[in-house]
């Protein structure tokens, strides 16, 4: 059995994009010419590529050896064009956004979100080196938030002398109160250990919504307004607000459930099963819960507990149980589909029976 594989650097080639490349606007813009193309252009490029095989002697040799051939043109099938969805925003969905050909509507969401939560008590923590950027971000945030419908008040500002992880945690602990709605940390660099420590503290030790911002994302005046808008939307969602919704054709009171499994390579021995369930007709408010399981185990043992909690919460909010439950199950390979039917589906059915004898 091979314990280690040693790679010779001179014989290896790096692939993908580095952080420096991702942060370079001009590089990403040039790449988008090739990565963000329309279906017609993509089909044309593939057709031209396949059409070049007969003219390439080396390619022909391999194809004949493998007994593989390609049709010159793609297969044509009859299809239908679905109607474009309408995005509903503004108070109670009074504003409609008609999607264009590219299904892009982010620019139309810069005012009047579906529902907003007032940001009245929050912390803004940053280091001395990011002081100027932090103030520019705060000014931009105070400008864009009212346009979205968010009512904001000045934050409690904490300026740190250094960028140690302990300094951020200490600042949060010393300034946090039961009324704090949000903790915003501007981090000088991308460091996973610091980010993880802040999130762990804000999730476990002192549960409070948090937003981490890397300093370089707000250091350009020409983009700070756009960045502040996106961050304001994220903060609104984390506090329970809603950005937009779509028209749900069904008039039934239904609950849509999503289930997935996550395996963290850094934490061997356990995996996490994620469970979310919609709580309203617009499918814009969700209940969430997670379960822990052994590594490599895709099927969630705690599904019954999650489903029971979701149904009771749905009944608490809506006054009655959902008439329909639609489940989307991700994180399962084709070979495990029979196990989902044999193992998970009975748990769901048993949950319905436990909720009420007449509930099916």
Buried (B, 14 or more C-beta within 10 A) or exposed (E): EEEEEEEEEEEEEEEEEEEEEEBBEEBEEEBEEEEEEEEEEEEEEEBEEBEEBEEEEEEEEEBEEEEEEEEEEEEEEEEEEEEEEBBBBBEEBEBEBEBEEEEEBEEBBBBBBBBBBBBBBBBBBBBEBBBEBBEBBBEBBBBBBEEBBBEBEEBBBBEBEEBEBEBBBEBBEEBBEEEBBBBBBBBBEEEEEBBEBBEEBBEEEBEBBBBBBBBBBBBEEEEBBBBBBBBBBBBBBBBEBBBBBBEBEEEEBBBBBBBBBEBEEEEEEEBBBBBBBBBBBBBBBBBEBEBEBEEEEBBBBBBBBBBBBBBEBBBEEBEEBBEEBEBEBEBBEEEBEEEBEEBBEEBBEBBBEEBEEEEE
